Amino acid sequence: MFDLSAYIKNKNQQINLALEKILHNSRPSEPIVEAMKYSLMAGGKRIRPVLCIAATEAVGGKPQAVLPAACALEMVHTYSLIHDDLPAMDNDDLRRGKPTCHVAFDEATAILAGDALLTLAFEVLSSVQFTGKNQAASWLKVIHIISTAAGYQGMIRGQMLDMAAEGQHLTVDELKSMHTLKTGALIEASLLCGALLADARKRQMDILKTYARNIGLAFQVTDDILNVEGNPKIMGKAVGTDELREKSTYPAILGLETSRQFAKNLVDEALQVLKVFDKTADPLRALATYIIERKR
C-alpha cells in the first residue's frame, strides 16, 4: 500500500532544503529576509509543491528537475497567506500555530515580505540553467502559467471576489467560480507545471487539469468545513471566522453533511480521471483523498 505520510515527509525535506538554500543566498541576516523566512519556513503542508512533483512523477519525470518550480509555487502561496492575514483583509493573528507575519514583525514588513517572496519566486524561475532551447521554452511557459494563476485573472481576482462577497448571499455556482480562482488556480498551475516540465503529452495535461480542478475545489470545501468544526490547536489558526465575517461558504449554503458529500464527489471524479495512469500516479491518488480527510 502506498505510504502518503512517508512520501510527503520525503518531498517536504527536499523542498525545505531547496528553500533554505535559496534564502541563505538572499542576505539571510537582513530583517526583510528574516520576515520572509519566518512565514516561508513556518511548517506549512507544502501541498502545491508536492502536487507539482507528483505530477512530474506521474508522467515519468524526475523530481529534482522541477524543484525550482516547486519552490516558486510555495513562495507565491506563502506571499498570498501573508497578505490575506493583514488587517486590511482577514486580520488574522495566527497562522500555522504562530503569530502571523504582521503580528510577529509589523504591518509594513509583512507587506514587503509578501512582495519579496512573490518577486523572488520569479527570480528563481528565471534563473534555471537551460541545456537546450526546448527546455528554455518550457520554463518560459511555466513562468506564464504561474504568473497568470497568481495574478488578477486568477488568485488575486478570487481574493477580490471573496472580499466583495462578505455580507452577501452567493449561490453555489458563484461560490464555485470564486474559489476556482482563489484556491484552485494555483493548485492547477502546480500540476500543469510539473507535467509540462516532464514533457507530458496533451492528453496527460488535459487529465491532470481536470484532476486539479476537482481537488482544488474539494480543498476549499474542506477548508470551509474545518472553519466550522476544526480544532484550532491542530489547525494552528482560529475557527469560526467565516461566520463572523459573514462569508458565503459551502457549509453555510449547503449544510455540513451535504458539503462533505460534495467534497467526496469531487475527489471521486478526480480519482476517476486518473484511471488511465499507472502506479506512478499513486501519490496523486493518495493526495486527493488526503485533501478531504485532513484536519488542518
Secondary structure, DSSP 4 states (H G I P E B T S, - for coil): ---HHHHHHHHHHHHHHHHHHHHHTS-TTSHHHHHHHHHHTS----HHHHHHHHHHHHTT--GGGGHHHHHHHHHHHHHHHHHHTSTTTT--SEETTEE-HHHHS-HHHHHHHHHHHHHHHHHHHTTPPPSSHHHHHHHHHHHHHHHHHHSTTTHHHHHHHHHHTTT----HHHHHHHHHHHTHHHHHHHHHHHHHTTT--HHHHHHHHHHHHHHHHHHHHHHHHHHHH--HHHHTS-SSHHHHTT---HHHHH-HHHHHHHHHHHHHHHHHHGGGS-GGGHHHHHHHHHHHH---
